[in-house]
Amino acid sequence: MSIIVDDKVYFIQRQKHGSFYLDATFSLSDLGGTVPGFGDRYALAIHKNGTVIAEVVGRYFLRHIDEKTGNEWYAWFIVVQEVSLREQDDLFRIFRTVYKEDIRGNPVKQKRAAKRESEEKGFEYWEEQDRQRAKHAPIHGLDAREERILRFMVAHPDYLTTDLIPQAGDKTMETLAKVGVVRAGAKNASGRREWFVTDEGRAEVKRMDTYRDWKF
């Protein structure tokens, strides 16, 4: 038998017509180890979409027993219900001021919030993100100079010869052609070989950008 004491506090909202839904979840550590009690209120501000104030009307410490395993789960559930206050507009005017000046404008608090989010998501989340990112990894192993040349050619499709492509030379272009990101064309009137980016070359640049700019 094992006993699991949940570090989460689950907020259930009771709507005006009587139904309930799970509105939010907070860790006890985020709440400073304090579970909200009767009469406590929490405010919700959605940018440009309105505001809500809810009051605690129920407070339950759940003990759930799994008869098959004998395991026990303990967790706090808080029931809240929306209330309307005459001073609501004034309160949210102050809330917005504090948010803009002390939270959104404070890089230290932003970093702390990002760190908490990372810790809460857990190892499995980041492992899955790494797996998803790896699906978009570049596959041709281009070095920095080769990448710059390929990117230049994608951005300037009319620049076809090595004298017009910065840092390009015949050997480099042949190397790029071997992995399939460019292809050789005919010689122009000046006797210079023309080079063209292939679909695979454009796909490789897309992979580079997706992999590099991946949002975890």
Salt bridges, closest charged atoms under 4 A:
ASP30 OD1 - ARG116 NE 3.61
GLU55 OE1 - ARG41 NE 2.89
GLU72 OE1 - ARG63 NE 3.20
ASP90 OD1 - ARG93 NH1 2.73
ASP102 OD2 - LYS109 NZ 2.60
GLU117 OE2 - LYS121 NZ 2.91
GLU127 OE1 - ARG131 NH1 3.70
GLU128 OE1 - ARG131 NH2 2.65
GLU147 OE2 - ARG151 NE 2.88
GLU147 OE2 - ARG212 NH2 3.01
ASP163 OD2 - ARG192 NE 3.76
ASP199 OD1 - ARG202 NH2 2.90
GLU200 OE2 - HIS140 NE2 2.74
GLU200 OE2 - ARG207 NH2 2.40
GLU204 OE1 - ARG207 NH2 2.87
ASP209 OD1 - ARG151 NH2 2.69
